[in-house]
Amino acid sequence: MPYYKGVIDALINSGYGGEARLVADRLLRLRTRLKKEIPERNVNRSILLATWNLREFGRNEKYGQRLNESLLYIAEIVSRFDLIAVQEVHLNLTDLQTLMKLLGSWWEYIVTDVTPGPSGNQERIAYLYDGRKVRFDHLAGELSLPPKRGLRRQPARSPFICAFRTGWRRISLCSVHIYYGTSKPNDPDRVEEICSIAGLLAARNQDRQTAPDGEPDNVVLLGDFNIFNKAGDATSKALADHDFIVPAAMRELPPTNLGGDRYFDQIAFHDPAGKLKSSRAGVFDFTQIIYVADDANIYTDAMQRSVGRKFLDADDPVVFYRNWRTFQISDHLPLWLELRTDFSEAYLASAMRGTNVHSTKGVVLASAADVGDPRDAR
């Protein structure tokens, strides 16, 4: 549960009691909707994994400073997950550090440096996780592509690989923010970038199946792929061609952009042994509760405080508000997935039956990750 008191008290003490009441009301309604749409977090049965592009998080140049109110809403949404990959974290980490304080001292984060050059856009990639349940598993790195004939360039923003452990499960995550390029489904540079990253990760993970190297034997590739269509274009095909599978629970989900017409954000598994077991998934549309499209009049004072003259000079306050709100929260919706992590009963059942047991130099070993839930066989 995020720490609301400081932000709400500050509004009241600054003479914005009406706004404080509105924030409290929106938080209550947001909590209700989150409870309705996202499973309750648990201690060890599963992990709620998410990805969210938070638009220019920390940059605060085009449409002014993010309001503390907005950071509270972001914290409320983030707190519903156990582990979340965040794209578009800016060079300036002030907003991220404020967000972490709102989440509580038990929350941790790992963040990359910015990718140099114009295409890097002064962006970082971050992982935020609840340290009471999720542990960083000692592996972190930014992915670079090996020299290859015909390869035109490195990724626009360096993909970020980290290993985590929760319950009986070890997972490698690779978070990406793929090059956008032209506003068409099959931009060649975007397709090449997805192909190169997916191909490298898949090849390394396939080798790991027969020659373990200490890393988890699975890869979850997630983030902002700038994919326009769910299937049928070259960008979507690039993942499938390298044996990355979008879990069944995610295949019928709605678009993840505020415009409701793009499947920018994805979560896909490279998991040759089939050990990653997902159940539920979703896209959370926060605009049904906060920063609703028709709320421009409510935020007139806030926009003046945030951007000043730029708002007063706007030709159309409603159009201005609908852009401004995407810099307060985002122009992307969070995408989430529930992943099972407790295989203790399955392991004990397999040991009792004498199945799924491997012998190495006379020593009997059993890998908890090698077995599924015995209920799956019913």
LINBEL-V94015 format. One record per residue. RES is the residue in one small letter. PHI is phi in whole degrees, -180 to 180 (999 if undefined). PSI is psi in whole degrees, 0 to 359 (* if undefined). D_FIRST is the distance of its C-alpha to the first C-alpha in whole Angstrom. Layout:
res & phi & psi & d_first
RES & PHI & PSI & D_FIRST
RES & PHI & PSI & D_FIRST
//
This chain:
res & phi & psi & d_first
m & 999 & 120 & 0
p & -64 & 160 & 4
y & -89 & 102 & 7
y & -84 & 331 & 9
k & -58 & 316 & 11
g & -59 & 314 & 14
v & -69 & 314 & 14
i & -68 & 319 & 15
d & -62 & 322 & 17
a & -63 & 321 & 19
l & -64 & 315 & 20
i & -63 & 314 & 21
n & -69 & 341 & 23
s & -94 & 6 & 25
g & 89 & 14 & 26
y & -109 & 53 & 24
g & -62 & 322 & 23
g & -63 & 318 & 23
e & -66 & 322 & 21
a & -61 & 319 & 18
r & -66 & 320 & 19
l & -64 & 318 & 19
v & -62 & 315 & 16
a & -61 & 318 & 14
d & -64 & 316 & 16
r & -66 & 321 & 15
l & -63 & 319 & 11
l & -63 & 317 & 12
r & -71 & 325 & 15
l & -64 & 316 & 13
r & -61 & 319 & 10
t & -63 & 315 & 13
r & -69 & 321 & 15
l & -61 & 317 & 12
k & -62 & 325 & 13
k & -72 & 323 & 16
e & -100 & 336 & 17
i & -118 & 133 & 15
p & -58 & 151 & 15
e & -65 & 136 & 13
r & -66 & 149 & 12
n & -132 & 173 & 14
v & -74 & 312 & 15
n & -146 & 0 & 19
r & -74 & 323 & 20
s & -157 & 169 & 19
i & -123 & 138 & 17
l & -96 & 110 & 16
l & -106 & 138 & 17
a & -141 & 162 & 17
t & -136 & 141 & 19
w & -153 & 124 & 19
n & -87 & 110 & 22
l & -95 & 106 & 20
r & -53 & 119 & 23
e & 44 & 52 & 25
f & -70 & 107 & 21
g & 104 & 351 & 22
r & -76 & 308 & 26
n & 57 & 39 & 26
e & -107 & 312 & 30
k & -72 & 318 & 31
y & -129 & 30 & 29
g & 82 & 181 & 27
q & -68 & 141 & 24
r & -66 & 133 & 21
l & -70 & 150 & 19
n & -61 & 328 & 16
e & -56 & 315 & 15
s & -65 & 320 & 16
l & -64 & 327 & 14
l & -64 & 316 & 11
y & -64 & 317 & 11
i & -61 & 316 & 12
a & -61 & 319 & 9
e & -61 & 318 & 7
i & -69 & 312 & 10
v & -59 & 322 & 10
s & -66 & 348 & 7
r & -80 & 351 & 9
f & -112 & 165 & 11
d & -94 & 327 & 12
l & -150 & 129 & 15
i & -139 & 133 & 16
a & -91 & 131 & 19
v & -122 & 128 & 19
q & -105 & 163 & 23
e & 67 & 30 & 24
v & -74 & 130 & 22
h & -84 & 167 & 25
l & -48 & 317 & 27
n & -80 & 116 & 25
l & -92 & 8 & 22
t & -58 & 313 & 21
d & -65 & 321 & 18
l & -63 & 317 & 17
q & -67 & 325 & 17
t & -65 & 318 & 15
l & -59 & 317 & 12
m & -64 & 323 & 12
k & -65 & 321 & 11
l & -66 & 324 & 9
l & -70 & 325 & 7
g & 121 & 158 & 8
s & -67 & 342 & 11
w & -82 & 351 & 11
w & -85 & 141 & 11
e & -123 & 162 & 15
y & -145 & 153 & 17
i & -129 & 134 & 21
v & -138 & 147 & 23
t & -82 & 170 & 26
d & -76 & 170 & 29
v & -75 & 151 & 30
t & -84 & 124 & 33
p & -65 & 159 & 36
g & 95 & 163 & 38
p & -59 & 321 & 38
s & -70 & 337 & 36
g & -70 & 334 & 34
n & 57 & 27 & 32
q & 57 & 33 & 31
e & -100 & 151 & 28
r & -120 & 167 & 26
i & -120 & 140 & 24
a & -132 & 155 & 21
y & -118 & 131 & 19
l & -115 & 136 & 15
y & -151 & 151 & 14
d & -81 & 108 & 11
g & -67 & 348 & 14
r & -73 & 338 & 13
k & -122 & 326 & 15
v & -112 & 137 & 17
r & -121 & 138 & 19
f & -66 & 131 & 22
d & -107 & 40 & 25
h & 74 & 359 & 27
l & -116 & 126 & 29
a & -152 & 142 & 28
g & -174 & 155 & 30
e & -97 & 130 & 31
l & -79 & 130 & 34
s & -123 & 146 & 37
l & -86 & 140 & 40
p & -70 & 156 & 43
p & -57 & 137 & 46
k & -154 & 137 & 48
r & -60 & 129 & 51
g & 92 & 347 & 50
l & -72 & 121 & 46
r & -84 & 331 & 46
r & -170 & 167 & 43
q & -76 & 165 & 40
p & -56 & 146 & 36
a & -59 & 317 & 35
r & -124 & 127 & 32
s & -61 & 123 & 32
p & -60 & 148 & 30
f & -118 & 117 & 28
i & -104 & 131 & 28
c & -142 & 147 & 25
a & -105 & 141 & 25
f & -133 & 158 & 22
r & -129 & 135 & 22
t & -150 & 128 & 20
g & 59 & 229 & 22
w & -91 & 4 & 25
r & -109 & 132 & 25
r & -109 & 134 & 26
i & -137 & 146 & 26
s & -103 & 128 & 27
l & -108 & 140 & 25
c & -127 & 110 & 27
s & -97 & 135 & 25
v & -131 & 154 & 28
h & -130 & 95 & 29
i & -73 & 148 & 32
y & -53 & 136 & 35
y & -90 & 303 & 35
g & 73 & 229 & 39
t & -84 & 157 & 41
s & -84 & 65 & 39
k & -145 & 156 & 41
p & -60 & 322 & 39
n & -116 & 47 & 42
d & -54 & 126 & 42
p & -62 & 324 & 44
d & -69 & 324 & 42
r & -66 & 315 & 38
v & -61 & 315 & 40
e & -61 & 320 & 41
e & -65 & 315 & 38
i & -63 & 316 & 36
c & -60 & 315 & 39
s & -66 & 315 & 40
i & -68 & 312 & 36
a & -63 & 320 & 36
g & -64 & 315 & 39
l & -65 & 313 & 39
l & -63 & 319 & 36
a & -66 & 318 & 37
a & -64 & 316 & 40
r & -65 & 318 & 39
n & -72 & 328 & 37
q & -65 & 318 & 40
d & -61 & 325 & 42
r & -67 & 339 & 39
q & -68 & 328 & 39
t & -110 & 344 & 43
a & -133 & 78 & 43
p & -56 & 140 & 39
d & -122 & 13 & 38
g & 93 & 345 & 35
e & -88 & 159 & 33
p & -57 & 149 & 31
d & -93 & 34 & 33
n & -150 & 159 & 31
v & -135 & 129 & 30
v & -106 & 114 & 27
l & -98 & 121 & 28
l & -146 & 160 & 25
g & 136 & 204 & 25
d & -98 & 104 & 27
f & -93 & 353 & 30
n & 54 & 38 & 32
i & -83 & 129 & 33
f & -81 & 315 & 35
n & -116 & 149 & 35
k & -61 & 321 & 34
a & -156 & 160 & 37
g & 102 & 347 & 41
d & -110 & 170 & 41
a & -67 & 330 & 41
t & -68 & 317 & 38
s & -66 & 319 & 36
k & -64 & 329 & 40
a & -60 & 323 & 39
l & -68 & 311 & 36
a & -63 & 325 & 38
d & -64 & 338 & 41
h & -109 & 24 & 39
d & 66 & 27 & 38
f & -88 & 128 & 34
i & -112 & 129 & 33
v & -81 & 122 & 31
p & -55 & 147 & 29
a & -55 & 323 & 30
a & -64 & 344 & 27
m & -103 & 352 & 27
r & -73 & 340 & 30
e & -111 & 20 & 30
l & -76 & 156 & 27
p & -75 & 172 & 28
p & -59 & 162 & 28
t & -111 & 4 & 25
n & -100 & 159 & 26
l & -65 & 334 & 26
g & -72 & 345 & 30
g & 73 & 25 & 29
d & -138 & 12 & 32
r & -137 & 142 & 31
y & -103 & 54 & 30
f & -57 & 318 & 29
d & -99 & 139 & 26
q & -143 & 157 & 27
i & -132 & 124 & 26
a & -138 & 148 & 29
f & -108 & 137 & 30
h & -109 & 107 & 33
d & -148 & 71 & 33
p & -55 & 327 & 37
a & -84 & 354 & 36
g & 67 & 35 & 34
k & -87 & 338 & 31
l & -82 & 118 & 28
k & -115 & 112 & 27
s & -108 & 156 & 25
s & -124 & 284 & 25
r & -102 & 158 & 22
a & -156 & 165 & 22
g & -173 & 170 & 21
v & -120 & 124 & 21
f & -97 & 116 & 18
d & -93 & 93 & 20
f & -68 & 341 & 17
t & -70 & 353 & 21
q & -74 & 344 & 21
i & -123 & 314 & 18
i & -118 & 147 & 18
y & 48 & 50 & 21
v & -64 & 149 & 23
a & -55 & 328 & 27
d & -100 & 20 & 28
d & -94 & 17 & 26
a & -55 & 317 & 28
n & -64 & 326 & 30
i & -66 & 328 & 26
y & -103 & 16 & 26
t & -57 & 309 & 29
d & -63 & 319 & 28
a & -64 & 319 & 25
m & -66 & 322 & 27
q & -64 & 319 & 30
r & -68 & 326 & 28
s & -78 & 317 & 27
v & -125 & 352 & 30
g & 61 & 238 & 33
r & -58 & 325 & 36
k & -59 & 322 & 35
f & -72 & 316 & 34
l & -62 & 331 & 36
d & -89 & 359 & 39
a & -67 & 139 & 37
d & -68 & 321 & 40
d & -133 & 106 & 37
p & -59 & 328 & 34
v & -70 & 315 & 33
v & -62 & 318 & 34
f & -61 & 314 & 32
y & -60 & 318 & 29
r & -68 & 334 & 28
n & -80 & 316 & 29
w & -57 & 319 & 27
r & -64 & 331 & 24
t & -71 & 338 & 24
f & -90 & 349 & 24
q & -83 & 317 & 21
i & -114 & 276 & 19
s & -173 & 166 & 21
d & -97 & 6 & 24
h & -117 & 153 & 23
l & -102 & 144 & 21
p & -68 & 137 & 18
l & -110 & 133 & 20
w & -137 & 162 & 19
l & -150 & 139 & 20
e & -96 & 127 & 20
l & -121 & 127 & 22
r & -71 & 141 & 23
t & -130 & 347 & 23
d & -101 & 110 & 24
f & -120 & 22 & 28
s & -65 & 315 & 29
e & -65 & 322 & 31
a & -64 & 319 & 33
y & -64 & 314 & 34
l & -64 & 321 & 35
a & -65 & 319 & 37
s & -68 & 321 & 38
a & -64 & 320 & 39
m & -64 & 322 & 41
r & -82 & 345 & 43
g & 77 & 22 & 44
t & -107 & 164 & 43
n & 55 & 39 & 41
v & -115 & 135 & 42
h & -114 & 139 & 43
s & -108 & 128 & 46
t & -130 & 111 & 47
k & 52 & 45 & 50
g & 82 & 354 & 50
v & -101 & 125 & 46
v & -83 & 124 & 44
l & -123 & 144 & 41
a & -131 & 132 & 38
s & -102 & 119 & 35
a & -59 & 325 & 32
a & -72 & 346 & 31
d & -80 & 350 & 35
v & -120 & 151 & 34
g & -99 & 185 & 32
d & -70 & 127 & 31
p & -59 & 338 & 34
r & -67 & 341 & 33
d & -65 & 337 & 34
a & -84 & 355 & 38
r & -70 & * & 38
//
